[in-house]
Amino acid sequence: MASESASKPAGKTVCIAIDGSDTAKYALDWYVKNVHKPTDNIILVHAVELNEVLHNQQWYSSPYTFDKDVLFTLLEDEKRKITHKLEEFAVLLKDRQLAGSVKSAHASSPGEGIIKAAVENHAALIVTGTRGMGSIRRTFLGSVSDYILHHSPVPVIVCHKP
């Protein structure tokens, strides 16, 4: 007796970087139109930077530098924001009638988080958008797509919205 997974060919896992921007949505749509196969396992990855929480003014205005209640409140607030974003990203999959999942990746930078998620989920491909910054601006500010392209252990597609 063959199992159900044996009757359906296993597809590749594809991590698509998503942050809610038009550029990220364009990359998702480009992937769907040009690369997607029905057997693919899509994972929308939202990279969460914890630096914003740690550098919040509320943290610094606390009379005690290590006030656990302030930290707990900040982390709970950030958790609610992340959950809300993940729910919005799940709607993107549903609207496009795509099977897949949405995950958050916590790291010191978005590029690191996306690569971490790809490795943990054994992705065969990463898809990301790019804002198309000039070389000087990219040199000083850094670029998530540039980081992913140069550090990924798997192939990367970088989509530039026309």
Phi and psi in radians as a Rosetta constraint file:
Dihedral C 1 N 2 CA 2 C 2 CIRCULARHARMONIC -1.451 0.35
Dihedral N 2 CA 2 C 2 N 3 CIRCULARHARMONIC 2.493 0.35
Dihedral C 2 N 3 CA 3 C 3 CIRCULARHARMONIC -1.375 0.35
Dihedral N 3 CA 3 C 3 N 4 CIRCULARHARMONIC 2.866 0.35
Dihedral C 3 N 4 CA 4 C 4 CIRCULARHARMONIC -1.115 0.35
Dihedral N 4 CA 4 C 4 N 5 CIRCULARHARMONIC -0.630 0.35
Dihedral C 4 N 5 CA 5 C 5 CIRCULARHARMONIC -1.190 0.35
Dihedral N 5 CA 5 C 5 N 6 CIRCULARHARMONIC -0.435 0.35
Dihedral C 5 N 6 CA 6 C 6 CIRCULARHARMONIC -1.301 0.35
Dihedral N 6 CA 6 C 6 N 7 CIRCULARHARMONIC -0.486 0.35
Dihedral C 6 N 7 CA 7 C 7 CIRCULARHARMONIC -1.395 0.35
Dihedral N 7 CA 7 C 7 N 8 CIRCULARHARMONIC -0.416 0.35
Dihedral C 7 N 8 CA 8 C 8 CIRCULARHARMONIC -1.890 0.35
Dihedral N 8 CA 8 C 8 N 9 CIRCULARHARMONIC 2.133 0.35
Dihedral C 8 N 9 CA 9 C 9 CIRCULARHARMONIC -1.110 0.35
Dihedral N 9 CA 9 C 9 N 10 CIRCULARHARMONIC 2.421 0.35
Dihedral C 9 N 10 CA 10 C 10 CIRCULARHARMONIC -1.300 0.35
Dihedral N 10 CA 10 C 10 N 11 CIRCULARHARMONIC 2.382 0.35
Dihedral C 10 N 11 CA 11 C 11 CIRCULARHARMONIC -1.733 0.35
Dihedral N 11 CA 11 C 11 N 12 CIRCULARHARMONIC 3.138 0.35
Dihedral C 11 N 12 CA 12 C 12 CIRCULARHARMONIC -1.477 0.35
Dihedral N 12 CA 12 C 12 N 13 CIRCULARHARMONIC 2.686 0.35
Dihedral C 12 N 13 CA 13 C 13 CIRCULARHARMONIC -1.601 0.35
Dihedral N 13 CA 13 C 13 N 14 CIRCULARHARMONIC 2.260 0.35
Dihedral C 13 N 14 CA 14 C 14 CIRCULARHARMONIC -2.133 0.35
Dihedral N 14 CA 14 C 14 N 15 CIRCULARHARMONIC 2.123 0.35
Dihedral C 14 N 15 CA 15 C 15 CIRCULARHARMONIC -1.661 0.35
Dihedral N 15 CA 15 C 15 N 16 CIRCULARHARMONIC 2.208 0.35
Dihedral C 15 N 16 CA 16 C 16 CIRCULARHARMONIC -2.050 0.35
Dihedral N 16 CA 16 C 16 N 17 CIRCULARHARMONIC 2.094 0.35
Dihedral C 16 N 17 CA 17 C 17 CIRCULARHARMONIC -1.228 0.35
Dihedral N 17 CA 17 C 17 N 18 CIRCULARHARMONIC 2.299 0.35
Dihedral C 17 N 18 CA 18 C 18 CIRCULARHARMONIC -2.412 0.35
Dihedral N 18 CA 18 C 18 N 19 CIRCULARHARMONIC 2.328 0.35
Dihedral C 18 N 19 CA 19 C 19 CIRCULARHARMONIC -2.339 0.35
Dihedral N 19 CA 19 C 19 N 20 CIRCULARHARMONIC 0.085 0.35
Dihedral C 19 N 20 CA 20 C 20 CIRCULARHARMONIC 1.605 0.35
Dihedral N 20 CA 20 C 20 N 21 CIRCULARHARMONIC -0.116 0.35
Dihedral C 20 N 21 CA 21 C 21 CIRCULARHARMONIC -1.328 0.35
Dihedral N 21 CA 21 C 21 N 22 CIRCULARHARMONIC 2.811 0.35
Dihedral C 21 N 22 CA 22 C 22 CIRCULARHARMONIC -1.071 0.35
Dihedral N 22 CA 22 C 22 N 23 CIRCULARHARMONIC -0.607 0.35
Dihedral C 22 N 23 CA 23 C 23 CIRCULARHARMONIC -1.112 0.35
Dihedral N 23 CA 23 C 23 N 24 CIRCULARHARMONIC -0.754 0.35
Dihedral C 23 N 24 CA 24 C 24 CIRCULARHARMONIC -1.177 0.35
Dihedral N 24 CA 24 C 24 N 25 CIRCULARHARMONIC -0.703 0.35
Dihedral C 24 N 25 CA 25 C 25 CIRCULARHARMONIC -1.144 0.35
Dihedral N 25 CA 25 C 25 N 26 CIRCULARHARMONIC -0.642 0.35
Dihedral C 25 N 26 CA 26 C 26 CIRCULARHARMONIC -1.085 0.35
Dihedral N 26 CA 26 C 26 N 27 CIRCULARHARMONIC -0.754 0.35
Dihedral C 26 N 27 CA 27 C 27 CIRCULARHARMONIC -1.073 0.35
Dihedral N 27 CA 27 C 27 N 28 CIRCULARHARMONIC -0.721 0.35
Dihedral C 27 N 28 CA 28 C 28 CIRCULARHARMONIC -1.080 0.35
Dihedral N 28 CA 28 C 28 N 29 CIRCULARHARMONIC -0.837 0.35
Dihedral C 28 N 29 CA 29 C 29 CIRCULARHARMONIC -1.126 0.35
Dihedral N 29 CA 29 C 29 N 30 CIRCULARHARMONIC -0.661 0.35
Dihedral C 29 N 30 CA 30 C 30 CIRCULARHARMONIC -1.104 0.35
Dihedral N 30 CA 30 C 30 N 31 CIRCULARHARMONIC -0.771 0.35
Dihedral C 30 N 31 CA 31 C 31 CIRCULARHARMONIC -1.028 0.35
Dihedral N 31 CA 31 C 31 N 32 CIRCULARHARMONIC -0.828 0.35
Dihedral C 31 N 32 CA 32 C 32 CIRCULARHARMONIC -1.055 0.35
Dihedral N 32 CA 32 C 32 N 33 CIRCULARHARMONIC -0.756 0.35
Dihedral C 32 N 33 CA 33 C 33 CIRCULARHARMONIC -1.272 0.35
Dihedral N 33 CA 33 C 33 N 34 CIRCULARHARMONIC -0.608 0.35
Dihedral C 33 N 34 CA 34 C 34 CIRCULARHARMONIC -1.936 0.35
Dihedral N 34 CA 34 C 34 N 35 CIRCULARHARMONIC -0.385 0.35
Dihedral C 34 N 35 CA 35 C 35 CIRCULARHARMONIC -2.220 0.35
Dihedral N 35 CA 35 C 35 N 36 CIRCULARHARMONIC -0.580 0.35
Dihedral C 35 N 36 CA 36 C 36 CIRCULARHARMONIC -0.990 0.35
Dihedral N 36 CA 36 C 36 N 37 CIRCULARHARMONIC 2.406 0.35
Dihedral C 36 N 37 CA 37 C 37 CIRCULARHARMONIC -2.128 0.35
Dihedral N 37 CA 37 C 37 N 38 CIRCULARHARMONIC 2.570 0.35
Dihedral C 37 N 38 CA 38 C 38 CIRCULARHARMONIC -0.988 0.35
Dihedral N 38 CA 38 C 38 N 39 CIRCULARHARMONIC -0.412 0.35
Dihedral C 38 N 39 CA 39 C 39 CIRCULARHARMONIC -1.505 0.35
Dihedral N 39 CA 39 C 39 N 40 CIRCULARHARMONIC -0.102 0.35
Dihedral C 39 N 40 CA 40 C 40 CIRCULARHARMONIC -1.153 0.35
Dihedral N 40 CA 40 C 40 N 41 CIRCULARHARMONIC 2.525 0.35
Dihedral C 40 N 41 CA 41 C 41 CIRCULARHARMONIC -1.800 0.35
Dihedral N 41 CA 41 C 41 N 42 CIRCULARHARMONIC 1.890 0.35
Dihedral C 41 N 42 CA 42 C 42 CIRCULARHARMONIC -1.627 0.35
Dihedral N 42 CA 42 C 42 N 43 CIRCULARHARMONIC 2.316 0.35
Dihedral C 42 N 43 CA 43 C 43 CIRCULARHARMONIC -2.183 0.35
Dihedral N 43 CA 43 C 43 N 44 CIRCULARHARMONIC 1.997 0.35
Dihedral C 43 N 44 CA 44 C 44 CIRCULARHARMONIC -1.441 0.35
Dihedral N 44 CA 44 C 44 N 45 CIRCULARHARMONIC 2.157 0.35
Dihedral C 44 N 45 CA 45 C 45 CIRCULARHARMONIC -1.933 0.35
Dihedral N 45 CA 45 C 45 N 46 CIRCULARHARMONIC 2.102 0.35
Dihedral C 45 N 46 CA 46 C 46 CIRCULARHARMONIC -1.836 0.35
Dihedral N 46 CA 46 C 46 N 47 CIRCULARHARMONIC 1.967 0.35
Dihedral C 46 N 47 CA 47 C 47 CIRCULARHARMONIC -1.462 0.35
Dihedral N 47 CA 47 C 47 N 48 CIRCULARHARMONIC 2.168 0.35
Dihedral C 47 N 48 CA 48 C 48 CIRCULARHARMONIC -1.830 0.35
Dihedral N 48 CA 48 C 48 N 49 CIRCULARHARMONIC 2.176 0.35
Dihedral C 48 N 49 CA 49 C 49 CIRCULARHARMONIC -1.671 0.35
Dihedral N 49 CA 49 C 49 N 50 CIRCULARHARMONIC 2.135 0.35
Dihedral C 49 N 50 CA 50 C 50 CIRCULARHARMONIC -1.427 0.35
Dihedral N 50 CA 50 C 50 N 51 CIRCULARHARMONIC -0.113 0.35
Dihedral C 50 N 51 CA 51 C 51 CIRCULARHARMONIC -1.014 0.35
Dihedral N 51 CA 51 C 51 N 52 CIRCULARHARMONIC -0.639 0.35
Dihedral C 51 N 52 CA 52 C 52 CIRCULARHARMONIC -1.071 0.35
Dihedral N 52 CA 52 C 52 N 53 CIRCULARHARMONIC -0.709 0.35
Dihedral C 52 N 53 CA 53 C 53 CIRCULARHARMONIC -1.180 0.35
Dihedral N 53 CA 53 C 53 N 54 CIRCULARHARMONIC -0.760 0.35
Dihedral C 53 N 54 CA 54 C 54 CIRCULARHARMONIC -1.233 0.35
Dihedral N 54 CA 54 C 54 N 55 CIRCULARHARMONIC -0.388 0.35
Dihedral C 54 N 55 CA 55 C 55 CIRCULARHARMONIC -1.879 0.35
Dihedral N 55 CA 55 C 55 N 56 CIRCULARHARMONIC 0.341 0.35
Dihedral C 55 N 56 CA 56 C 56 CIRCULARHARMONIC -1.227 0.35
Dihedral N 56 CA 56 C 56 N 57 CIRCULARHARMONIC 2.442 0.35
Dihedral C 56 N 57 CA 57 C 57 CIRCULARHARMONIC -1.059 0.35
Dihedral N 57 CA 57 C 57 N 58 CIRCULARHARMONIC -0.558 0.35
Dihedral C 57 N 58 CA 58 C 58 CIRCULARHARMONIC -1.063 0.35
Dihedral N 58 CA 58 C 58 N 59 CIRCULARHARMONIC -0.638 0.35
Dihedral C 58 N 59 CA 59 C 59 CIRCULARHARMONIC -1.113 0.35
Dihedral N 59 CA 59 C 59 N 60 CIRCULARHARMONIC -0.752 0.35
Dihedral C 59 N 60 CA 60 C 60 CIRCULARHARMONIC -1.333 0.35
Dihedral N 60 CA 60 C 60 N 61 CIRCULARHARMONIC -0.414 0.35
Dihedral C 60 N 61 CA 61 C 61 CIRCULARHARMONIC -1.470 0.35
Dihedral N 61 CA 61 C 61 N 62 CIRCULARHARMONIC -0.084 0.35
Dihedral C 61 N 62 CA 62 C 62 CIRCULARHARMONIC -1.214 0.35
Dihedral N 62 CA 62 C 62 N 63 CIRCULARHARMONIC 2.414 0.35
Dihedral C 62 N 63 CA 63 C 63 CIRCULARHARMONIC -1.143 0.35
Dihedral N 63 CA 63 C 63 N 64 CIRCULARHARMONIC -0.380 0.35
Dihedral C 63 N 64 CA 64 C 64 CIRCULARHARMONIC -1.998 0.35
Dihedral N 64 CA 64 C 64 N 65 CIRCULARHARMONIC 2.195 0.35
Dihedral C 64 N 65 CA 65 C 65 CIRCULARHARMONIC -1.026 0.35
Dihedral N 65 CA 65 C 65 N 66 CIRCULARHARMONIC -0.611 0.35
Dihedral C 65 N 66 CA 66 C 66 CIRCULARHARMONIC -1.995 0.35
Dihedral N 66 CA 66 C 66 N 67 CIRCULARHARMONIC 0.897 0.35
Dihedral C 66 N 67 CA 67 C 67 CIRCULARHARMONIC -1.309 0.35
Dihedral N 67 CA 67 C 67 N 68 CIRCULARHARMONIC 1.872 0.35
Dihedral C 67 N 68 CA 68 C 68 CIRCULARHARMONIC -1.121 0.35
Dihedral N 68 CA 68 C 68 N 69 CIRCULARHARMONIC -0.528 0.35
Dihedral C 68 N 69 CA 69 C 69 CIRCULARHARMONIC -1.178 0.35
Dihedral N 69 CA 69 C 69 N 70 CIRCULARHARMONIC -0.704 0.35
Dihedral C 69 N 70 CA 70 C 70 CIRCULARHARMONIC -1.138 0.35
Dihedral N 70 CA 70 C 70 N 71 CIRCULARHARMONIC -0.789 0.35
Dihedral C 70 N 71 CA 71 C 71 CIRCULARHARMONIC -1.084 0.35
Dihedral N 71 CA 71 C 71 N 72 CIRCULARHARMONIC -0.757 0.35
Dihedral C 71 N 72 CA 72 C 72 CIRCULARHARMONIC -1.059 0.35
Dihedral N 72 CA 72 C 72 N 73 CIRCULARHARMONIC -0.768 0.35
Dihedral C 72 N 73 CA 73 C 73 CIRCULARHARMONIC -1.089 0.35
Dihedral N 73 CA 73 C 73 N 74 CIRCULARHARMONIC -0.775 0.35
Dihedral C 73 N 74 CA 74 C 74 CIRCULARHARMONIC -1.091 0.35
Dihedral N 74 CA 74 C 74 N 75 CIRCULARHARMONIC -0.768 0.35
Dihedral C 74 N 75 CA 75 C 75 CIRCULARHARMONIC -1.181 0.35
Dihedral N 75 CA 75 C 75 N 76 CIRCULARHARMONIC -0.680 0.35
Dihedral C 75 N 76 CA 76 C 76 CIRCULARHARMONIC -1.131 0.35
Dihedral N 76 CA 76 C 76 N 77 CIRCULARHARMONIC -0.711 0.35
Dihedral C 76 N 77 CA 77 C 77 CIRCULARHARMONIC -1.105 0.35
Dihedral N 77 CA 77 C 77 N 78 CIRCULARHARMONIC -0.749 0.35
Dihedral C 77 N 78 CA 78 C 78 CIRCULARHARMONIC -1.145 0.35
Dihedral N 78 CA 78 C 78 N 79 CIRCULARHARMONIC -0.666 0.35
Dihedral C 78 N 79 CA 79 C 79 CIRCULARHARMONIC -1.074 0.35
Dihedral N 79 CA 79 C 79 N 80 CIRCULARHARMONIC -0.731 0.35
Dihedral C 79 N 80 CA 80 C 80 CIRCULARHARMONIC -1.105 0.35
Dihedral N 80 CA 80 C 80 N 81 CIRCULARHARMONIC -0.749 0.35
Dihedral C 80 N 81 CA 81 C 81 CIRCULARHARMONIC -1.083 0.35
Dihedral N 81 CA 81 C 81 N 82 CIRCULARHARMONIC -0.768 0.35
Dihedral C 81 N 82 CA 82 C 82 CIRCULARHARMONIC -1.132 0.35
Dihedral N 82 CA 82 C 82 N 83 CIRCULARHARMONIC -0.779 0.35
Dihedral C 82 N 83 CA 83 C 83 CIRCULARHARMONIC -1.036 0.35
Dihedral N 83 CA 83 C 83 N 84 CIRCULARHARMONIC -0.744 0.35
Dihedral C 83 N 84 CA 84 C 84 CIRCULARHARMONIC -1.081 0.35
Dihedral N 84 CA 84 C 84 N 85 CIRCULARHARMONIC -0.776 0.35
Dihedral C 84 N 85 CA 85 C 85 CIRCULARHARMONIC -1.103 0.35
Dihedral N 85 CA 85 C 85 N 86 CIRCULARHARMONIC -0.755 0.35
Dihedral C 85 N 86 CA 86 C 86 CIRCULARHARMONIC -1.083 0.35
Dihedral N 86 CA 86 C 86 N 87 CIRCULARHARMONIC -0.656 0.35
Dihedral C 86 N 87 CA 87 C 87 CIRCULARHARMONIC -1.124 0.35
Dihedral N 87 CA 87 C 87 N 88 CIRCULARHARMONIC -0.698 0.35
Dihedral C 87 N 88 CA 88 C 88 CIRCULARHARMONIC -1.102 0.35
Dihedral N 88 CA 88 C 88 N 89 CIRCULARHARMONIC -0.708 0.35
Dihedral C 88 N 89 CA 89 C 89 CIRCULARHARMONIC -1.212 0.35
Dihedral N 89 CA 89 C 89 N 90 CIRCULARHARMONIC -0.566 0.35
Dihedral C 89 N 90 CA 90 C 90 CIRCULARHARMONIC -1.105 0.35
Dihedral N 90 CA 90 C 90 N 91 CIRCULARHARMONIC -0.590 0.35
Dihedral C 90 N 91 CA 91 C 91 CIRCULARHARMONIC -1.121 0.35
Dihedral N 91 CA 91 C 91 N 92 CIRCULARHARMONIC -0.612 0.35
Dihedral C 91 N 92 CA 92 C 92 CIRCULARHARMONIC -1.027 0.35
Dihedral N 92 CA 92 C 92 N 93 CIRCULARHARMONIC -0.753 0.35
Dihedral C 92 N 93 CA 93 C 93 CIRCULARHARMONIC -1.134 0.35
Dihedral N 93 CA 93 C 93 N 94 CIRCULARHARMONIC -0.814 0.35
Dihedral C 93 N 94 CA 94 C 94 CIRCULARHARMONIC -1.085 0.35
Dihedral N 94 CA 94 C 94 N 95 CIRCULARHARMONIC -0.775 0.35
Dihedral C 94 N 95 CA 95 C 95 CIRCULARHARMONIC -1.076 0.35
Dihedral N 95 CA 95 C 95 N 96 CIRCULARHARMONIC -0.523 0.35
Dihedral C 95 N 96 CA 96 C 96 CIRCULARHARMONIC -1.663 0.35
Dihedral N 96 CA 96 C 96 N 97 CIRCULARHARMONIC 0.083 0.35
Dihedral C 96 N 97 CA 97 C 97 CIRCULARHARMONIC 0.963 0.35
Dihedral N 97 CA 97 C 97 N 98 CIRCULARHARMONIC 0.818 0.35
Dihedral C 97 N 98 CA 98 C 98 CIRCULARHARMONIC -1.922 0.35
Dihedral N 98 CA 98 C 98 N 99 CIRCULARHARMONIC 2.398 0.35
Dihedral C 98 N 99 CA 99 C 99 CIRCULARHARMONIC -1.468 0.35
Dihedral N 99 CA 99 C 99 N 100 CIRCULARHARMONIC 2.412 0.35
Dihedral C 99 N 100 CA 100 C 100 CIRCULARHARMONIC 2.927 0.35
Dihedral N 100 CA 100 C 100 N 101 CIRCULARHARMONIC -2.928 0.35
Dihedral C 100 N 101 CA 101 C 101 CIRCULARHARMONIC -2.453 0.35
Dihedral N 101 CA 101 C 101 N 102 CIRCULARHARMONIC 2.923 0.35
Dihedral C 101 N 102 CA 102 C 102 CIRCULARHARMONIC -2.171 0.35
Dihedral N 102 CA 102 C 102 N 103 CIRCULARHARMONIC 2.309 0.35
Dihedral C 102 N 103 CA 103 C 103 CIRCULARHARMONIC -2.372 0.35
Dihedral N 103 CA 103 C 103 N 104 CIRCULARHARMONIC 2.652 0.35
Dihedral C 103 N 104 CA 104 C 104 CIRCULARHARMONIC -1.809 0.35
Dihedral N 104 CA 104 C 104 N 105 CIRCULARHARMONIC 2.542 0.35
Dihedral C 104 N 105 CA 105 C 105 CIRCULARHARMONIC -2.155 0.35
Dihedral N 105 CA 105 C 105 N 106 CIRCULARHARMONIC 2.207 0.35
Dihedral C 105 N 106 CA 106 C 106 CIRCULARHARMONIC -1.776 0.35
Dihedral N 106 CA 106 C 106 N 107 CIRCULARHARMONIC 2.166 0.35
Dihedral C 106 N 107 CA 107 C 107 CIRCULARHARMONIC -2.762 0.35
Dihedral N 107 CA 107 C 107 N 108 CIRCULARHARMONIC 3.049 0.35
Dihedral C 107 N 108 CA 108 C 108 CIRCULARHARMONIC -1.329 0.35
Dihedral N 108 CA 108 C 108 N 109 CIRCULARHARMONIC -0.322 0.35
Dihedral C 108 N 109 CA 109 C 109 CIRCULARHARMONIC -2.542 0.35
Dihedral N 109 CA 109 C 109 N 110 CIRCULARHARMONIC 2.701 0.35
Dihedral C 109 N 110 CA 110 C 110 CIRCULARHARMONIC -1.038 0.35
Dihedral N 110 CA 110 C 110 N 111 CIRCULARHARMONIC -0.719 0.35
Dihedral C 110 N 111 CA 111 C 111 CIRCULARHARMONIC -1.044 0.35
Dihedral N 111 CA 111 C 111 N 112 CIRCULARHARMONIC -0.783 0.35
Dihedral C 111 N 112 CA 112 C 112 CIRCULARHARMONIC -1.077 0.35
Dihedral N 112 CA 112 C 112 N 113 CIRCULARHARMONIC -0.719 0.35
Dihedral C 112 N 113 CA 113 C 113 CIRCULARHARMONIC -1.114 0.35
Dihedral N 113 CA 113 C 113 N 114 CIRCULARHARMONIC -0.723 0.35
Dihedral C 113 N 114 CA 114 C 114 CIRCULARHARMONIC -1.164 0.35
Dihedral N 114 CA 114 C 114 N 115 CIRCULARHARMONIC -0.761 0.35
Dihedral C 114 N 115 CA 115 C 115 CIRCULARHARMONIC -1.140 0.35
Dihedral N 115 CA 115 C 115 N 116 CIRCULARHARMONIC -0.717 0.35
Dihedral C 115 N 116 CA 116 C 116 CIRCULARHARMONIC -1.013 0.35
Dihedral N 116 CA 116 C 116 N 117 CIRCULARHARMONIC -0.799 0.35
Dihedral C 116 N 117 CA 117 C 117 CIRCULARHARMONIC -1.116 0.35
Dihedral N 117 CA 117 C 117 N 118 CIRCULARHARMONIC -0.702 0.35
Dihedral C 117 N 118 CA 118 C 118 CIRCULARHARMONIC -1.098 0.35
Dihedral N 118 CA 118 C 118 N 119 CIRCULARHARMONIC -0.758 0.35
Dihedral C 118 N 119 CA 119 C 119 CIRCULARHARMONIC -1.158 0.35
Dihedral N 119 CA 119 C 119 N 120 CIRCULARHARMONIC -0.817 0.35
Dihedral C 119 N 120 CA 120 C 120 CIRCULARHARMONIC -1.085 0.35
Dihedral N 120 CA 120 C 120 N 121 CIRCULARHARMONIC -0.535 0.35
Dihedral C 120 N 121 CA 121 C 121 CIRCULARHARMONIC -1.761 0.35
Dihedral N 121 CA 121 C 121 N 122 CIRCULARHARMONIC 0.179 0.35
Dihedral C 121 N 122 CA 122 C 122 CIRCULARHARMONIC 0.939 0.35
Dihedral N 122 CA 122 C 122 N 123 CIRCULARHARMONIC 0.788 0.35
Dihedral C 122 N 123 CA 123 C 123 CIRCULARHARMONIC -1.181 0.35
Dihedral N 123 CA 123 C 123 N 124 CIRCULARHARMONIC 2.546 0.35
Dihedral C 123 N 124 CA 124 C 124 CIRCULARHARMONIC -1.690 0.35
Dihedral N 124 CA 124 C 124 N 125 CIRCULARHARMONIC -0.214 0.35
Dihedral C 124 N 125 CA 125 C 125 CIRCULARHARMONIC -2.762 0.35
Dihedral N 125 CA 125 C 125 N 126 CIRCULARHARMONIC 2.520 0.35
Dihedral C 125 N 126 CA 126 C 126 CIRCULARHARMONIC -2.079 0.35
Dihedral N 126 CA 126 C 126 N 127 CIRCULARHARMONIC 2.364 0.35
Dihedral C 126 N 127 CA 127 C 127 CIRCULARHARMONIC -2.096 0.35
Dihedral N 127 CA 127 C 127 N 128 CIRCULARHARMONIC 2.301 0.35
Dihedral C 127 N 128 CA 128 C 128 CIRCULARHARMONIC -2.505 0.35
Dihedral N 128 CA 128 C 128 N 129 CIRCULARHARMONIC 2.737 0.35
Dihedral C 128 N 129 CA 129 C 129 CIRCULARHARMONIC -1.628 0.35
Dihedral N 129 CA 129 C 129 N 130 CIRCULARHARMONIC 3.014 0.35
Dihedral C 129 N 130 CA 130 C 130 CIRCULARHARMONIC -2.489 0.35
Dihedral N 130 CA 130 C 130 N 131 CIRCULARHARMONIC 2.520 0.35
Dihedral C 130 N 131 CA 131 C 131 CIRCULARHARMONIC -1.476 0.35
Dihedral N 131 CA 131 C 131 N 132 CIRCULARHARMONIC -0.195 0.35
Dihedral C 131 N 132 CA 132 C 132 CIRCULARHARMONIC 1.293 0.35
Dihedral N 132 CA 132 C 132 N 133 CIRCULARHARMONIC 0.715 0.35
Dihedral C 132 N 133 CA 133 C 133 CIRCULARHARMONIC -1.161 0.35
Dihedral N 133 CA 133 C 133 N 134 CIRCULARHARMONIC 2.654 0.35
Dihedral C 133 N 134 CA 134 C 134 CIRCULARHARMONIC -1.209 0.35
Dihedral N 134 CA 134 C 134 N 135 CIRCULARHARMONIC 2.878 0.35
Dihedral C 134 N 135 CA 135 C 135 CIRCULARHARMONIC -1.127 0.35
Dihedral N 135 CA 135 C 135 N 136 CIRCULARHARMONIC -0.612 0.35
Dihedral C 135 N 136 CA 136 C 136 CIRCULARHARMONIC -1.207 0.35
Dihedral N 136 CA 136 C 136 N 137 CIRCULARHARMONIC -0.820 0.35
Dihedral C 136 N 137 CA 137 C 137 CIRCULARHARMONIC -1.103 0.35
Dihedral N 137 CA 137 C 137 N 138 CIRCULARHARMONIC -0.721 0.35
Dihedral C 137 N 138 CA 138 C 138 CIRCULARHARMONIC -1.105 0.35
Dihedral N 138 CA 138 C 138 N 139 CIRCULARHARMONIC -0.640 0.35
Dihedral C 138 N 139 CA 139 C 139 CIRCULARHARMONIC -1.112 0.35
Dihedral N 139 CA 139 C 139 N 140 CIRCULARHARMONIC -0.728 0.35
Dihedral C 139 N 140 CA 140 C 140 CIRCULARHARMONIC -1.457 0.35
Dihedral N 140 CA 140 C 140 N 141 CIRCULARHARMONIC -0.688 0.35
Dihedral C 140 N 141 CA 141 C 141 CIRCULARHARMONIC -1.622 0.35
Dihedral N 141 CA 141 C 141 N 142 CIRCULARHARMONIC -0.406 0.35
Dihedral C 141 N 142 CA 142 C 142 CIRCULARHARMONIC 1.474 0.35
Dihedral N 142 CA 142 C 142 N 143 CIRCULARHARMONIC 2.813 0.35
Dihedral C 142 N 143 CA 143 C 143 CIRCULARHARMONIC -2.434 0.35
Dihedral N 143 CA 143 C 143 N 144 CIRCULARHARMONIC 2.250 0.35
Dihedral C 143 N 144 CA 144 C 144 CIRCULARHARMONIC -1.084 0.35
Dihedral N 144 CA 144 C 144 N 145 CIRCULARHARMONIC -0.824 0.35
Dihedral C 144 N 145 CA 145 C 145 CIRCULARHARMONIC -1.117 0.35
Dihedral N 145 CA 145 C 145 N 146 CIRCULARHARMONIC -0.660 0.35
Dihedral C 145 N 146 CA 146 C 146 CIRCULARHARMONIC -1.114 0.35
Dihedral N 146 CA 146 C 146 N 147 CIRCULARHARMONIC -0.760 0.35
Dihedral C 146 N 147 CA 147 C 147 CIRCULARHARMONIC -1.064 0.35
Dihedral N 147 CA 147 C 147 N 148 CIRCULARHARMONIC -0.830 0.35
Dihedral C 147 N 148 CA 148 C 148 CIRCULARHARMONIC -1.073 0.35
Dihedral N 148 CA 148 C 148 N 149 CIRCULARHARMONIC -0.800 0.35
Dihedral C 148 N 149 CA 149 C 149 CIRCULARHARMONIC -1.007 0.35
Dihedral N 149 CA 149 C 149 N 150 CIRCULARHARMONIC -0.680 0.35
Dihedral C 149 N 150 CA 150 C 150 CIRCULARHARMONIC -1.583 0.35
Dihedral N 150 CA 150 C 150 N 151 CIRCULARHARMONIC -0.202 0.35
Dihedral C 150 N 151 CA 151 C 151 CIRCULARHARMONIC -2.081 0.35
Dihedral N 151 CA 151 C 151 N 152 CIRCULARHARMONIC -0.114 0.35
Dihedral C 151 N 152 CA 152 C 152 CIRCULARHARMONIC -1.290 0.35
Dihedral N 152 CA 152 C 152 N 153 CIRCULARHARMONIC 2.404 0.35
Dihedral C 152 N 153 CA 153 C 153 CIRCULARHARMONIC -1.465 0.35
Dihedral N 153 CA 153 C 153 N 154 CIRCULARHARMONIC -0.065 0.35
Dihedral C 153 N 154 CA 154 C 154 CIRCULARHARMONIC -2.196 0.35
Dihedral N 154 CA 154 C 154 N 155 CIRCULARHARMONIC 2.856 0.35
Dihedral C 154 N 155 CA 155 C 155 CIRCULARHARMONIC -1.002 0.35
Dihedral N 155 CA 155 C 155 N 156 CIRCULARHARMONIC 2.591 0.35
Dihedral C 155 N 156 CA 156 C 156 CIRCULARHARMONIC -2.250 0.35
Dihedral N 156 CA 156 C 156 N 157 CIRCULARHARMONIC 2.368 0.35
Dihedral C 156 N 157 CA 157 C 157 CIRCULARHARMONIC -1.926 0.35
Dihedral N 157 CA 157 C 157 N 158 CIRCULARHARMONIC 2.146 0.35
Dihedral C 157 N 158 CA 158 C 158 CIRCULARHARMONIC -1.893 0.35
Dihedral N 158 CA 158 C 158 N 159 CIRCULARHARMONIC 2.078 0.35
Dihedral C 158 N 159 CA 159 C 159 CIRCULARHARMONIC -1.795 0.35
Dihedral N 159 CA 159 C 159 N 160 CIRCULARHARMONIC 2.211 0.35
Dihedral C 159 N 160 CA 160 C 160 CIRCULARHARMONIC -1.841 0.35
Dihedral N 160 CA 160 C 160 N 161 CIRCULARHARMONIC 2.094 0.35
Dihedral C 160 N 161 CA 161 C 161 CIRCULARHARMONIC -1.229 0.35
Dihedral N 161 CA 161 C 161 N 162 CIRCULARHARMONIC 2.200 0.35
